[in-house]
């Protein structure tokens, strides 16, 4: 396997973990959560958005290079 394969697997695992956190978060009571300052919340949203965009671009690039878009969309380039 090439290095990009391992990076792709890591990105998929990270994406699955993010989805699980999004699903589980409403089930945690508000009293159990830590208090956060507004500036930290904004900083976290910016950092999360940047990481998400980078992972999305890499996964799109990986699928394009390995021909998965051609397989799923049945288009010829």
C-alpha positions as CSV (number, residue, x, y, z in Angstrom):
1,X,0.0,0.0,0.0
2,X,1.1,3.5,-0.8
3,X,1.4,6.2,1.9
4,X,-1.7,8.0,0.5
5,X,-3.7,4.9,1.3
6,X,-2.8,5.1,4.9
7,X,-3.6,8.8,5.0
8,X,-7.0,8.1,3.4
9,X,-7.8,5.4,6.0
10,X,-6.9,7.8,8.8
11,X,-9.1,10.5,7.2
12,X,-12.0,8.0,7.0
13,X,-11.6,6.9,10.6
14,X,-11.4,10.6,11.7
15,X,-14.6,11.3,9.8
16,X,-16.4,8.4,11.4
17,X,-15.3,9.6,14.9
18,X,-16.6,13.1,14.1
19,X,-19.9,11.7,13.1
20,X,-20.1,9.6,16.3
21,X,-19.3,12.7,18.4
22,X,-22.0,14.7,16.6
23,X,-24.6,11.9,17.3
24,X,-23.6,11.3,20.9
25,X,-23.2,15.0,22.0
26,X,-26.9,15.8,22.5
27,X,-27.2,12.8,24.8
28,X,-24.7,14.2,27.3
29,X,-26.3,16.4,30.0
30,X,-25.3,20.1,30.1
31,X,-24.2,19.8,33.7
32,X,-21.5,17.3,32.7
33,X,-19.9,19.6,30.2
34,X,-17.1,22.1,30.9
35,X,-17.7,25.8,30.6
36,X,-16.0,27.3,27.6
37,X,-15.3,30.9,26.8
38,X,-16.8,32.3,23.6
39,X,-13.3,33.0,22.1
40,X,-12.3,29.4,22.5
41,X,-15.5,28.2,20.8
42,X,-14.9,30.5,17.8
43,X,-11.3,29.3,17.6
44,X,-12.4,25.7,17.7
45,X,-14.9,26.2,15.0
46,X,-12.3,27.9,12.7
47,X,-9.7,25.1,13.4
48,X,-12.4,22.4,12.8
49,X,-13.5,24.0,9.6
50,X,-9.9,24.2,8.3
51,X,-9.2,20.6,9.2
52,X,-12.5,19.5,7.6
53,X,-11.8,21.3,4.4
54,X,-8.3,19.8,4.2
55,X,-9.6,16.3,4.8
56,X,-12.4,16.8,2.3
57,X,-10.0,18.0,-0.4
58,X,-7.6,15.1,0.2
59,X,-10.4,12.5,0.1
60,X,-11.8,14.0,-3.1
61,X,-8.2,14.0,-4.6
62,X,-7.7,10.4,-3.5
63,X,-11.0,9.2,-5.0
64,X,-10.3,11.1,-8.3
65,X,-6.7,9.7,-8.7
66,X,-7.7,6.1,-7.9
67,X,-10.7,6.2,-10.3
68,X,-13.5,5.8,-7.7
69,X,-15.4,8.7,-9.1
70,X,-15.4,7.0,-12.5
71,X,-16.6,3.8,-10.9
72,X,-19.4,5.4,-8.9
73,X,-20.5,8.1,-11.4
74,X,-19.8,5.9,-14.5
75,X,-18.2,8.8,-16.4
76,X,-15.2,8.7,-18.7
77,X,-12.5,11.3,-18.5
